[in-house]
Amino acid sequence: METDLSKFDNSWFNPGASGLKRLTWYLCSAVCFNSHALLPYSMKCSLLRLFGAKIGENVVVKPHVHIKYPWNLSIGDNSWIGEYVWIDNLDKVEIGSNVCISQGALILSGNHDYSSEAFTLLLKPIKIGDGAWIGAKSIVTQGVKVDAHAVLVVGSVASSDLEANGIYRGNPATVQKRREINK
């Protein structure tokens, strides 16, 4: 058997919003999020809430952030989303409080079944626990749960769950040591 993309069918997929809402979001996102616009963080958070995201207090969203569907996003208090982060949230993405998602990180709740002739779309939610740090240029893939205070270091790929307080590195990410937080 060979891959035949003419058989790809995602008609079952429900993006969770009307075409008009998605179009309005894409335009808003292009101007206010995925751009050089230096809007106040509070304004960006208000726009995300307007489109259905659940956003806590004191959230920082830097320029050039791509969020596919804000209605599938929740972010806790005091969390930071760095420049060029891509949250491809075809399914739910839950980001806890005091989380840092560093520059260029990818949060990918969708994938494809490479064993399927039709390259079937696969979706699973992602949960990033309180105090976690997703390092620059790192990738968190579909269905992964990053427990509280776990660290995914620069350029690493999390394709399975990360335990609390673990420091993970590599592709696939493996635990290197335990995180100790000093007061």
BASETI-562387 format. One line per field, with one value per residue (C-alpha): x, y negated, z negated; residue number from 1. Coordinates in Angstrom, 2 decimals, decimal comma. Last residue first. Layout:
<recs>
u	X/...
v	Y/...
w	Z/...
k	NUM/...
</recs>
This chain:
<recs>
u	13,41/15,25/13,46/14,91/14,30/15,14/17,59/18,02/14,53/14,16/12,85/12,50/14,35/16,46/16,18/13,87/14,19/11,68/9,81/6,50/6,65/6,70/4,18/5,14/6,11/8,04/10,64/13,69/15,15/15,86/15,00/11,61/11,23/8,65/7,29/3,84/3,22/3,51/0,71/1,17/-1,83/-0,51/3,09/5,10/7,98/10,96/12,38/12,91/12,25/8,85/8,90/6,34/5,18/1,60/0,92/0,88/-2,07/-2,39/-5,55/-5,53/-6,23/-5,35/-5,95/-5,86/-3,01/-5,41/-3,26/-3,04/0,27/1,45/-1,57/-1,49/-0,91/-2,86/-2,44/0,84/2,44/5,51/8,15/9,70/10,53/9,76/6,57/6,83/4,14/3,24/-0,35/-1,46/-1,66/-4,59/-4,66/-7,90/-7,89/-6,98/-4,67/-1,68/-0,08/2,89/5,36/7,18/7,88/7,20/3,99/4,28/2,05/1,14/-2,35/-3,67/-4,03/-6,95/-7,19/-9,66/-11,77/-8,50/-8,26/-4,98/-2,81/0,28/2,47/4,52/4,62/4,67/1,68/2,13/-0,60/-1,06/-4,47/-5,98/-7,17/-10,01/-10,18/-13,54/-12,84/-13,48/-11,20/-8,35/-9,05/-8,98/-5,67/-4,20/-5,40/-3,94/-0,62/-0,42/-0,05/3,36/2,33/5,20/2,79/1,21/-0,80/-2,67/-2,88/-2,69/-4,61/-7,45/-7,75/-7,61/-10,10/-12,62/-12,25/-12,76/-15,84/-17,28/-16,62/-18,46/-16,64/-15,58/-13,17/-15,38/-13,48/-15,64/-15,00/-11,31/-10,97/-7,65/-8,27/-6,53/-3,56/-2,77/0,01/1,11/0,00
v	-30,22/-27,51/-25,23/-21,74/-20,10/-16,41/-14,95/-13,94/-12,67/-11,66/-13,71/-11,84/-13,65/-15,15/-16,69/-16,47/-18,02/-16,33/-18,28/-16,54/-13,76/-14,43/-12,49/-11,15/-12,76/-15,60/-16,85/-18,85/-21,97/-23,85/-21,96/-20,53/-21,38/-19,85/-22,16/-20,54/-17,69/-17,95/-15,80/-14,80/-13,87/-15,50/-16,66/-19,16/-20,60/-22,64/-25,62/-27,56/-25,63/-24,57/-25,45/-24,02/-25,99/-24,73/-21,83/-21,70/-19,70/-18,67/-17,34/-14,58/-14,71/-12,36/-13,21/-10,20/-9,98/-8,30/-5,17/-5,04/-3,97/-7,60/-8,45/-12,24/-14,76/-17,24/-18,77/-20,47/-22,92/-24,27/-26,37/-29,24/-31,39/-30,01/-28,65/-29,68/-28,42/-30,27/-29,01/-26,07/-25,72/-23,68/-22,91/-21,44/-19,91/-21,55/-23,57/-24,45/-26,71/-28,17/-30,20/-32,78/-35,13/-33,80/-32,84/-33,65/-32,51/-34,61/-33,12/-30,11/-29,66/-27,94/-27,31/-25,52/-28,68/-30,40/-28,25/-28,24/-30,40/-31,84/-34,12/-36,69/-39,27/-38,27/-37,04/-37,68/-36,56/-38,71/-37,23/-34,07/-33,40/-31,10/-31,42/-32,06/-34,58/-37,57/-35,95/-35,94/-39,59/-40,49/-38,66/-40,58/-43,86/-43,00/-42,16/-45,69/-45,71/-45,78/-44,82/-43,00/-40,31/-36,94/-38,36/-41,60/-41,89/-38,27/-37,04/-39,49/-38,41/-34,71/-35,26/-36,95/-34,10/-31,51/-33,35/-33,58/-29,90/-28,98/-27,71/-24,43/-23,23/-20,16/-17,40/-14,69/-16,11/-15,34/-13,15/-12,24/-9,84/-12,07/-11,92/-8,38/-6,91/-3,56/0,00
w	-47,11/-45,19/-42,74/-42,29/-38,95/-38,77/-36,26/-32,63/-31,78/-28,16/-25,26/-21,99/-20,61/-23,35/-26,80/-29,82/-33,28/-35,58/-38,25/-37,50/-34,92/-31,17/-29,07/-25,65/-22,33/-23,94/-21,45/-22,53/-20,89/-24,11/-27,31/-28,26/-31,96/-34,32/-37,03/-37,09/-34,64/-30,87/-29,44/-25,82/-23,67/-20,53/-20,39/-22,44/-20,41/-21,56/-19,65/-22,90/-26,09/-27,44/-31,13/-33,54/-36,59/-36,49/-34,14/-30,35/-29,01/-25,37/-23,71/-21,06/-17,34/-14,47/-10,79/-8,46/-5,92/-3,43/-3,06/-6,84/-8,40/-8,67/-10,81/-10,80/-13,58/-15,67/-19,12/-18,19/-20,64/-18,82/-20,60/-18,66/-21,66/-25,10/-26,63/-30,28/-32,65/-35,85/-35,72/-33,58/-29,81/-28,48/-24,76/-23,41/-19,92/-16,59/-18,79/-16,64/-19,25/-17,38/-19,43/-17,31/-20,23/-23,73/-25,55/-29,24/-32,11/-35,16/-35,62/-33,71/-29,94/-28,20/-24,48/-22,18/-21,59/-20,61/-17,44/-15,49/-17,76/-16,07/-18,17/-16,24/-19,04/-22,76/-24,78/-28,51/-30,92/-34,05/-34,96/-33,48/-29,93/-28,89/-25,12/-23,47/-20,69/-22,95/-25,53/-23,00/-22,19/-25,89/-26,31/-23,38/-24,88/-28,30/-26,68/-25,26/-21,48/-19,86/-16,34/-14,60/-13,42/-14,24/-17,13/-16,34/-12,55/-11,39/-14,45/-13,91/-10,26/-11,13/-13,97/-11,68/-9,18/-11,94/-13,25/-9,73/-9,05/-12,22/-15,27/-16,90/-14,20/-13,63/-11,86/-10,27/-6,79/-7,34/-4,30/-2,67/0,22/2,79/0,40/1,52/-0,61/0,69/0,00
k	183/182/181/180/179/178/177/176/175/174/173/172/171/170/169/168/167/166/165/164/163/162/161/160/159/158/157/156/155/154/153/152/151/150/149/148/147/146/145/144/143/142/141/140/139/138/137/136/135/134/133/132/131/130/129/128/127/126/125/124/123/122/121/120/119/118/117/116/115/114/113/112/111/110/109/108/107/106/105/104/103/102/101/100/99/98/97/96/95/94/93/92/91/90/89/88/87/86/85/84/83/82/81/80/79/78/77/76/75/74/73/72/71/70/69/68/67/66/65/64/63/62/61/60/59/58/57/56/55/54/53/52/51/50/49/48/47/46/45/44/43/42/41/40/39/38/37/36/35/34/33/32/31/30/29/28/27/26/25/24/23/22/21/20/19/18/17/16/15/14/13/12/11/10/9/8/7/6/5/4/3/2/1
</recs>
